[in-house]
């Protein structure tokens, strides 16, 4: 995996904001596909919630709770290259499911029933082949990580053996390999990949790492990027395969803590971290001043940034980022960060 692409010039494109139509975008993130289409969850001013898309022009409704089978959307949506969306939603008749929308009414990939007791949390991820990775609680007890299509559901990992729990998002790449962060039954934390058979260990707490962040990501070649804290002190962004670990952002550099990374096929596009003595922000490289994209407290539209959110679904191959922001004056917005050559 390559080092950061050093995006230092960009513009912000407003995708949607709270007002007459939308009342709230929290707590979920927005996603963006390679065409620059941003997908997001929102609560409607008139009541209910839904999934919407935009690219800087009119905002389109994909699905909402004003009719049909959905009782409300309760996750971020992920959008793939072809414009298909996956998301978690409650059912009007009761229960919960993970849904796939491909230009028509959403279709359930999996739902509460004989196998699952609850779907989630946080949200699914999806590859360009429309295979969806998601977390769920099992009717028989425990929880797991799964992939699903309209034809089948595959168990990637569960809590019946080596793992006692899962965190963050399971992220799926083009070949169907899923990376996930888990607590080990014997203690400690780990990052693993799998396709439904034996798991590959990517990193575990122990001699090198004392803590692993909740949102590892994987590229189409199988390389994993993640934030971690070193047992010897310091934290950084690392790339790893089954063959070893490589620092992408120096753990002895200018940042005091890291939360996660955003990658595409070109390498590390951005990460969210706190510089020494600074505030949490999004950065495109190791210089917290020159590589700064957005930080808490930054001025924006006559107010200041009070909160922001993004995760592994929030980047595309053009290094565009989809960011949800909340301002100190109460306004909320969905933004797309567009790199300028």
C-alpha positions as a printed Julia matrix, in Angstrom:
341×3 Matrix{Float64}:
   0.0     0.0     0.0
   1.28    3.44   -0.96
   1.91    6.43    1.28
  -0.55    9.36    1.38
  -1.33   11.09   -1.9
  -0.71   14.52   -0.29
  -3.99   16.21   -1.29
  -3.43   19.81   -0.27
  -5.9    21.74   -2.43
  -9.61   21.03   -2.36
 -13.05   22.57   -2.51
 -16.14   21.74   -0.5
 -19.33   20.81   -2.33
 -22.56   21.07   -0.35
 -24.69   17.95   -0.91
 -27.5    18.54    1.61
 -28.24   20.58    4.73
 -30.82   20.67    7.47
 -33.72   23.03    6.88
 -37.2    22.69    5.45
 -36.72   19.1     4.22
 -34.19   17.47    6.56
 -34.09   17.83   10.35
 -31.1    15.67   11.3
 -28.25   13.7     9.72
 -26.77   12.3    12.94
 -25.49    9.87   14.03
 -24.54    8.21   10.74
 -21.93    9.0     8.08
 -22.19    9.58    4.34
 -20.66    7.43    1.58
 -19.45    8.32   -1.91
 -18.98    6.26   -5.07
 -16.51    6.75   -7.92
 -18.93    8.99   -9.86
 -19.02   11.42   -6.91
 -22.55   10.46   -5.87
 -22.96   10.85   -2.12
 -25.45    8.69   -0.18
 -26.65    9.61    3.29
 -29.3     8.89    5.91
 -31.53   11.71    7.13
 -34.5    12.34    9.36
 -37.29   14.18    7.61
 -38.74   17.42    8.94
 -42.22   16.0     8.23
 -41.42   12.81   10.18
 -39.74    9.51    9.46
 -36.33    8.9     7.9
 -34.79    7.7     4.67
 -31.81    7.21    2.4
 -30.95    9.91   -0.14
 -28.33   10.66   -2.79
 -26.89   13.84   -4.26
 -23.92   15.18   -6.2
 -24.27   18.9    -5.56
 -27.54   19.31   -7.44
 -31.03   18.07   -6.53
 -31.22   15.47   -3.76
 -32.97   12.23   -4.73
 -34.9     9.87   -2.47
 -33.83    6.21   -2.65
 -36.1     4.88    0.12
 -37.91    6.32    3.1
 -40.44    5.44    5.77
 -43.34    7.4     4.28
 -44.65    4.3     2.51
 -43.84    0.71    1.65
 -42.32   -1.81    4.01
 -39.67    0.33    5.72
 -40.33    1.7     9.18
 -37.18    3.81    9.34
 -33.52    3.74    8.26
 -31.05    3.17   11.08
 -27.59    3.09    9.51
 -25.4     4.82    7.0
 -25.99    3.72    3.4
 -23.09    2.46    1.29
 -23.19    3.22   -2.44
 -21.22    1.28   -5.05
 -19.94    2.08   -8.53
 -23.26    1.22  -10.19
 -25.3     3.34   -7.78
 -26.7     0.42   -5.77
 -27.18    1.18   -2.07
 -27.13   -1.02    1.02
 -28.37   -0.01    4.47
 -30.03   -1.23    7.67
 -33.69   -0.4     8.25
 -36.56   -1.29   10.5
 -39.57   -3.01    8.99
 -43.0    -1.45    9.24
 -44.33   -4.82   10.38
 -41.63   -5.09   13.05
 -38.05   -6.33   13.12
 -35.02   -5.21   11.2
 -33.14   -6.02    8.01
 -30.2    -5.2     5.78
 -31.46   -4.0     2.39
 -30.16   -3.58   -1.15
 -31.65   -0.93   -3.44
 -30.85   -1.13   -7.16
 -33.06    1.42   -8.84
 -36.28   -0.01   -7.47
 -37.88   -1.0    -4.2
 -35.31   -2.13   -1.58
 -34.84   -5.91   -1.32
 -33.95   -7.57    1.99
 -30.58   -9.33    1.98
 -31.16  -10.57    5.54
 -33.71   -9.86    8.25
 -34.73  -10.84   11.75
 -36.1   -14.35   11.77
 -34.91  -17.9    12.24
 -31.2   -16.97   12.0
 -30.87  -13.36   13.15
 -32.21  -11.65   16.24
 -30.98   -8.15   15.33
 -29.1    -6.55   12.44
 -26.23   -4.1    12.95
 -25.05   -1.82   14.42
 -23.52    1.14   12.49
 -24.05    0.05    8.9
 -23.05   -2.32    6.1
 -20.36   -2.06    3.45
 -20.68   -3.24   -0.12
 -18.41   -3.98   -3.07
 -19.01   -3.23   -6.74
 -20.47   -6.72   -7.21
 -23.22   -5.77   -4.7
 -22.11   -8.27   -2.06
 -22.91   -6.73    1.32
 -20.92   -7.2     4.54
 -22.8    -6.67    7.81
 -22.89   -7.46   11.51
 -25.79   -9.17   13.27
 -26.84  -10.85   16.51
 -27.8   -14.48   16.22
 -31.09  -15.97   17.38
 -29.09  -18.83   18.93
 -26.98  -16.36   20.94
 -23.83  -14.39   20.27
 -23.06  -12.28   17.24
 -21.23  -12.46   13.95
 -19.97  -10.93   10.73
 -21.68  -11.99    7.5
 -21.83  -11.31    3.79
 -25.0   -11.46    1.75
 -26.41  -11.21   -1.74
 -29.99  -11.6    -2.95
 -29.27  -15.34   -3.21
 -27.31  -16.32   -0.1
 -25.83  -15.32    3.27
 -22.33  -16.47    4.3
 -20.98  -16.49    7.86
 -17.52  -14.89    7.99
 -16.95  -15.05   11.77
 -18.97  -15.45   14.96
 -18.57  -15.58   18.73
 -18.83  -19.36   19.07
 -15.05  -19.85   19.09
 -12.0   -17.62   18.88
 -13.88  -14.3    19.08
 -15.9   -12.79   21.91
 -17.19   -9.69   20.12
 -16.9    -7.44   17.07
 -16.46   -3.69   16.66
 -16.69   -1.1    13.9
 -17.57   -2.07   10.34
 -16.81   -5.24    8.42
 -15.3    -3.91    5.17
 -15.48   -5.97    1.97
 -13.24   -5.65   -1.08
 -13.86   -6.5    -4.73
 -12.87  -10.18   -4.34
 -15.25  -10.65   -1.4
 -12.61  -10.65    1.34
 -13.85   -9.04    4.55
 -11.69   -7.33    7.17
 -13.04   -7.01   10.7
 -11.9    -5.95   14.17
 -12.64   -8.46   16.95
 -12.08   -9.08   20.65
 -10.42  -12.43   21.25
 -12.05  -14.97   23.56
  -8.76  -15.42   25.4
  -8.26  -11.68   25.8
  -6.85   -8.94   23.62
  -7.87   -7.54   20.24
  -7.23   -8.49   16.66
  -7.79   -7.56   13.03
  -8.58  -10.45   10.68
  -9.71  -11.16    7.15
 -11.92  -13.93    5.86
 -14.22  -15.14    3.1
 -16.18  -17.79    4.99
 -13.4   -20.3     5.71
 -10.33  -20.01    7.97
  -9.4   -16.49    9.05
  -6.13  -14.72    8.29
  -4.58  -12.86   11.21
  -3.51   -9.35   10.19
  -2.59   -7.78   13.55
  -3.16   -8.52   17.22
  -2.42   -6.76   20.47
   0.64   -8.16   22.19
   4.32   -7.37   21.86
   3.89   -4.65   19.19
   0.42   -3.13   19.66
  -1.42   -2.25   22.86
  -4.64   -1.12   21.15
  -6.21   -1.46   17.71
  -8.69    1.13   16.44
 -12.22    0.07   15.5
 -12.24    0.73   11.73
  -9.68   -1.25    9.71
 -10.0    -1.04    5.91
  -8.92   -3.31    3.05
  -7.95   -2.64   -0.57
  -8.62   -4.84   -3.59
  -5.15   -6.42   -3.31
  -5.88   -7.55    0.25
  -3.69   -5.02    2.07
  -5.23   -3.71    5.3
  -4.78   -0.24    6.79
  -5.61    0.57   10.4
  -4.85    2.91   13.28
  -3.13    1.47   16.33
  -1.28    2.37   19.52
   2.17    0.9    20.05
   3.07   -0.84   23.29
   6.36    1.07   23.28
   4.44    4.37   23.03
   2.98    6.49   20.26
   0.35    5.66   17.68
   0.13    5.68   13.91
  -1.48    4.43   10.72
  -0.18    1.06    9.54
  -0.5    -1.15    6.48
  -0.44   -4.91    6.94
  -0.78   -8.2     5.15
  -0.22  -11.7     6.45
   3.46  -11.08    5.64
   4.03   -8.12    7.96
   3.26   -4.58    9.12
   4.48   -1.27    7.61
   3.95    2.24    9.09
   2.15    4.62    6.72
   2.1     7.58    9.12
   5.05    7.78   11.52
   4.02    6.83   15.07
   6.71    9.23   16.31
   5.49   12.12   14.17
   3.35   15.16   14.84
   0.09   13.43   15.8
  -0.76   12.29   19.31
  -3.6     9.89   18.44
  -5.27    8.28   15.44
  -8.8     6.97   14.91
  -8.85    5.51   11.42
  -7.78    5.62    7.78
  -9.51    6.01    4.42
  -7.92    4.2     1.48
  -8.49    3.65   -2.22
  -6.55    1.76   -4.89
  -3.94    4.53   -5.01
  -3.15    4.1    -1.31
  -3.9     6.1     1.81
  -6.21    8.98    0.85
  -6.89   10.47    4.28
  -7.04    9.7     7.98
  -8.66   11.17   11.07
  -6.38   12.01   13.96
  -5.44   14.56   16.62
  -2.18   16.53   16.2
  -0.08   17.13   19.28
  -1.76   19.97   21.19
  -4.39   20.3    18.45
  -7.94   19.22   17.71
  -9.37   16.14   16.04
  -9.43   16.5    12.26
  -9.13   14.91    8.84
  -5.72   15.0     7.17
  -4.25   13.8     3.89
  -0.65   13.4     5.01
   1.85   13.61    7.88
   1.96   17.44    8.14
  -0.93   18.59   10.39
  -0.8    22.1     8.89
  -0.17   21.57    5.16
  -2.24   18.36    4.97
  -5.21   19.58    7.01
  -8.66   19.11    5.43
 -11.13   19.88    8.24
 -10.83   20.07   12.04
 -13.04   20.7    15.03
 -13.25   24.45   15.61
 -12.59   25.39   11.98
 -14.63   28.34   10.65
 -17.31   27.29    8.18
 -20.28   29.26    6.74
 -20.31   31.89    9.46
 -20.01   29.37   12.3
 -17.48   26.75   13.44
 -17.25   22.97   13.1
 -18.58   21.37   16.29
 -18.58   17.76   15.07
 -17.81   15.72   11.97
 -18.08   12.07   11.0
 -16.77    9.75    8.32
 -15.63    6.13    8.13
 -14.36    3.58    5.55
 -17.34    4.1     3.2
 -16.59    7.83    2.94
 -13.91    7.79    0.19
 -13.79    6.95   -3.52
 -11.1     6.26   -6.13
 -10.77    9.99   -6.94
  -9.96   10.61   -3.24
 -13.23   12.51   -2.81
 -14.47   12.36    0.79
 -18.05   12.45    2.08
 -18.23   14.18    5.46
 -21.13   14.89    7.81
 -20.56   18.09    9.78
 -22.43   19.8    12.61
 -21.84   23.5    13.22
 -21.9    25.41   16.49
 -24.99   27.34   15.31
 -27.0    24.1    15.03
 -26.79   23.71   11.25
 -25.87   20.28    9.88
 -24.58   19.47    6.41
 -23.39   16.66    4.18
 -20.26   17.75    2.29
 -18.1    16.31   -0.43
 -14.41   17.17   -0.3
 -13.19   17.46   -3.91
  -9.42   17.42   -4.45
  -8.17   20.11   -6.83
  -5.23   19.05   -9.08
